[in-house]
Amino acid sequence: MLVDQVRRLGRTITERPQRYAGFGADVVRGAWNSRVLQPMRPDRAARLLFPVARFGMTPATAGAVAALRHPDRIAVIDERGELTFAELEHRAAALATALRARVAEGRRIGILCRNHRGFIEAALAASRLGHDVVLLNTDFSAKQLSDVLDRESIGALVLDEEFDALLDDASFAGAMVTAWHDGPSRNPTIDELVAATEPEPLVAERTTRMIILTSGTTGTPKGAQHDLSIGAIIPAVLTHLVRVPLRSGEPIVIGPPLFHVLGFAYLMSGLALGLPVVLRRKFEAKQALDAIARHRAGALVVVPVMLRRILEVPPSARPGTPSLRVVVCGGAALHTELSLAFMDAFGDVLHNVYGATETGWATISTPGDLRAAPGTVGRPSLCLTLRILKPGGGEAAAGETGEIFVGGGLKFAGYTGGGGKEVRDGLTSTGDLGHLDEEGRLFIDGRADDMIVSGGENVFPSEVEDLLEGHDGVAEVAVVGVDDEKFGQRLVAHVVRSGGGSGDGPGDGPGDGPGDGEVTEDELKDYVRRHLARYKVPREFFFVDELPRTTTGKIKHRALRG
């Protein structure tokens, strides 16, 4: 099967030489530089196939293979210290054995943890059992959590002690195991179960599906299911080796929540490549920089708001980070001003990845792409088809905006509650609007349901936001559409001024209360009018102290619409 997949990849590269010129050599070079191609004893190489046969394409397999390849290498560094890959594998196997009797057949296992070893242990353990695993958002209210626990048929829950009160209100009746606690725990803890349990060899009757919830920015979070296969994973891995120069054994700092698709993807990449994963339960910019310096990390994974927080750390307070070679950003729109400012401060190390919870990552931009075409999310992955389709049918020309459809990557198996995404000609909609330039680089123009129609003209908020964030007086901005009797919709901008808010709190009216030297509504209107069409000028500006965001850093546009 693996041989067949490699042969098909070879045919793809051969049949499309212009698109994949030099790709084969680049893959070998990337694999060598990443230290993936390393000599291995034949008996040890053969043993690596056993976890795949036992657990399928799951986190359990990644953890078991890493323990076979690098047993004494550090796997996890968190606020409790370090674990080697062998120690992590032992704890996951013991926890899986202990969990087996606590989950009824047909029920799922939920993980409600912040970024620490307990999350990883729970994911590796649960995926050994054949029960589907649901990664839960730590920002849920009790009502949201209760609804998701019920909808997803969760029979056992691994959670941090801080979420016990949420479970009281959610009336959850399943088994509970505490992952992180600062005092006595009312539930059995991972440490107690591991200490009291001898790992047993488990062979799951079915392959676990990891269910990642959508962000919920456009409605109630949904559980996205995927059918993972070697054929889907190999092209993504090869593309990654070429464009993102991670190196086996080099620590990686992961900032986004591990329940988010970006954080989870790089957690799995870290295990697969044998990278020590550096975690903290909550992201703080200065602590992230300190961790890079202390552990000589070669890579950092962030969402755009985290990049901005890092830039807000005064240069005099930043430790030296000469080991940092790769910064991967994703999960939300990366505006031009922010990407260029970050590279000017930290060097050309920034990579922008684009994808969706449903489709996995679709494109990757390199630092060269971001310098040549600021704002791009890069070119498609190997063997992935990406098309920009117009509403009435047909493919959009270069520079023309349409809806982004992809195929050939991760196979989306629908939402757990039923339903799926629009499919055209075998391609799945991402729900985003975008365009390609003449070089085949993708640009995201916004969500399909965020497009604003004002006076009959289509306006994409990201274009106005990108422009405004280039103004010296603007730190952050979100543009939304609100109902208007005359124009159908009108544009409203919510602005965080550079150096802080207006001083009067987030309830300020349009243009209220600027201090000395602070930018005003009239200045910003004139600025937009000089650079964009008149119908793209926001009719109102609200100056706020901060923008409402999800745990993963996305702006809650619905909250701004009121």
FENTADA-V306870 format. One record per residue. N is the residue number from 1. BURIAL is + if it has 9 or more other ideal C-beta (glycine too) atoms within 8 Angstrom, else -. Layout:
n | burial
N | BURIAL
N | BURIAL
//
This chain:
n | burial
1 | -
2 | -
3 | -
4 | -
5 | +
6 | +
7 | -
8 | +
9 | +
10 | +
11 | -
12 | +
13 | +
14 | -
15 | -
16 | -
17 | -
18 | -
19 | -
20 | +
21 | -
22 | -
23 | +
24 | +
25 | -
26 | +
27 | +
28 | +
29 | +
30 | +
31 | +
32 | +
33 | -
34 | +
35 | +
36 | +
37 | -
38 | -
39 | -
40 | -
41 | -
42 | -
43 | -
44 | +
45 | -
46 | -
47 | -
48 | +
49 | -
50 | -
51 | +
52 | +
53 | -
54 | +
55 | +
56 | +
57 | +
58 | +
59 | +
60 | +
61 | +
62 | +
63 | +
64 | +
65 | +
66 | +
67 | +
68 | +
69 | +
70 | +
71 | +
72 | -
73 | +
74 | +
75 | +
76 | +
77 | +
78 | +
79 | -
80 | -
81 | -
82 | -
83 | +
84 | +
85 | +
86 | +
87 | +
88 | +
89 | +
90 | +
91 | +
92 | +
93 | +
94 | +
95 | +
96 | +
97 | +
98 | +
99 | +
100 | +
101 | -
102 | -
103 | +
104 | -
105 | -
106 | -
107 | +
108 | +
109 | +
110 | +
111 | +
112 | +
113 | +
114 | +
115 | +
116 | +
117 | +
118 | +
119 | +
120 | +
121 | +
122 | +
123 | +
124 | +
125 | +
126 | +
127 | +
128 | +
129 | +
130 | -
131 | +
132 | +
133 | +
134 | +
135 | +
136 | +
137 | +
138 | +
139 | -
140 | +
141 | -
142 | +
143 | -
144 | +
145 | +
146 | +
147 | +
148 | +
149 | +
150 | -
151 | +
152 | +
153 | -
154 | +
155 | +
156 | +
157 | +
158 | +
159 | +
160 | +
161 | +
162 | -
163 | +
164 | +
165 | -
166 | +
167 | +
168 | -
169 | +
170 | +
171 | -
172 | +
173 | -
174 | +
175 | -
176 | +
177 | +
178 | +
179 | +
180 | +
181 | +
182 | -
183 | -
184 | -
185 | +
186 | -
187 | +
188 | -
189 | +
190 | +
191 | -
192 | -
193 | +
194 | +
195 | -
196 | -
197 | +
198 | -
199 | +
200 | -
201 | -
202 | +
203 | -
204 | +
205 | -
206 | -
207 | +
208 | +
209 | +
210 | +
211 | +
212 | +
213 | +
214 | +
215 | +
216 | +
217 | +
218 | -
219 | -
220 | -
221 | +
222 | +
223 | +
224 | +
225 | +
226 | +
227 | -
228 | +
229 | -
230 | +
231 | -
232 | +
233 | +
234 | +
235 | +
236 | +
237 | +
238 | +
239 | +
240 | +
241 | +
242 | +
243 | +
244 | +
245 | -
246 | +
247 | +
248 | +
249 | +
250 | +
251 | +
252 | +
253 | +
254 | +
255 | +
256 | +
257 | +
258 | +
259 | +
260 | +
261 | +
262 | +
263 | +
264 | +
265 | +
266 | +
267 | +
268 | +
269 | +
270 | +
271 | +
272 | +
273 | +
274 | +
275 | +
276 | +
277 | +
278 | +
279 | +
280 | +
281 | +
282 | -
283 | +
284 | -
285 | +
286 | -
287 | +
288 | +
289 | +
290 | +
291 | +
292 | +
293 | +
294 | -
295 | +
296 | -
297 | +
298 | +
299 | +
300 | +
301 | +
302 | +
303 | +
304 | +
305 | +
306 | +
307 | +
308 | +
309 | +
310 | +
311 | +
312 | -
313 | +
314 | -
315 | -
316 | -
317 | -
318 | +
319 | -
320 | -
321 | +
322 | -
323 | +
324 | +
325 | -
326 | +
327 | +
328 | +
329 | +
330 | +
331 | +
332 | +
333 | -
334 | +
335 | +
336 | +
337 | +
338 | +
339 | +
340 | +
341 | +
342 | +
343 | +
344 | -
345 | -
346 | +
347 | -
348 | -
349 | +
350 | +
351 | +
352 | +
353 | +
354 | +
355 | +
356 | +
357 | +
358 | +
359 | +
360 | +
361 | +
362 | +
363 | +
364 | +
365 | +
366 | +
367 | +
368 | -
369 | +
370 | +
371 | -
372 | -
373 | +
374 | -
375 | +
376 | +
377 | +
378 | +
379 | +
380 | +
381 | +
382 | +
383 | -
384 | +
385 | -
386 | +
387 | +
388 | +
389 | +
390 | +
391 | -
392 | -
393 | -
394 | -
395 | -
396 | +
397 | -
398 | -
399 | -
400 | +
401 | +
402 | +
403 | +
404 | +
405 | +
406 | +
407 | +
408 | -
409 | +
410 | +
411 | +
412 | +
413 | -
414 | -
415 | +
416 | +
417 | -
418 | -
419 | -
420 | -
421 | +
422 | -
423 | -
424 | -
425 | -
426 | -
427 | +
428 | +
429 | +
430 | +
431 | +
432 | +
433 | +
434 | +
435 | +
436 | +
437 | +
438 | -
439 | -
440 | +
441 | +
442 | +
443 | +
444 | +
445 | +
446 | +
447 | +
448 | +
449 | -
450 | +
451 | +
452 | +
453 | +
454 | +
455 | -
456 | -
457 | -
458 | -
459 | +
460 | +
461 | +
462 | +
463 | +
464 | +
465 | +
466 | +
467 | +
468 | +
469 | +
470 | -
471 | +
472 | -
473 | +
474 | +
475 | -
476 | +
477 | +
478 | +
479 | +
480 | +
481 | +
482 | +
483 | -
484 | +
485 | -
486 | -
487 | -
488 | -
489 | +
490 | +
491 | +
492 | +
493 | +
494 | +
495 | +
496 | +
497 | +
498 | -
499 | -
500 | -
501 | +
502 | +
503 | -
504 | -
505 | -
506 | -
507 | -
508 | +
509 | -
510 | -
511 | +
512 | +
513 | -
514 | +
515 | -
516 | -
517 | -
518 | +
519 | +
520 | -
521 | +
522 | -
523 | +
524 | +
525 | +
526 | -
527 | +
528 | +
529 | +
530 | -
531 | -
532 | +
533 | -
534 | -
535 | -
536 | +
537 | +
538 | +
539 | -
540 | +
541 | +
542 | +
543 | +
544 | +
545 | -
546 | -
547 | +
548 | -
549 | +
550 | +
551 | +
552 | +
553 | +
554 | +
555 | +
556 | +
557 | +
558 | -
559 | -
560 | +
561 | -
562 | -
//
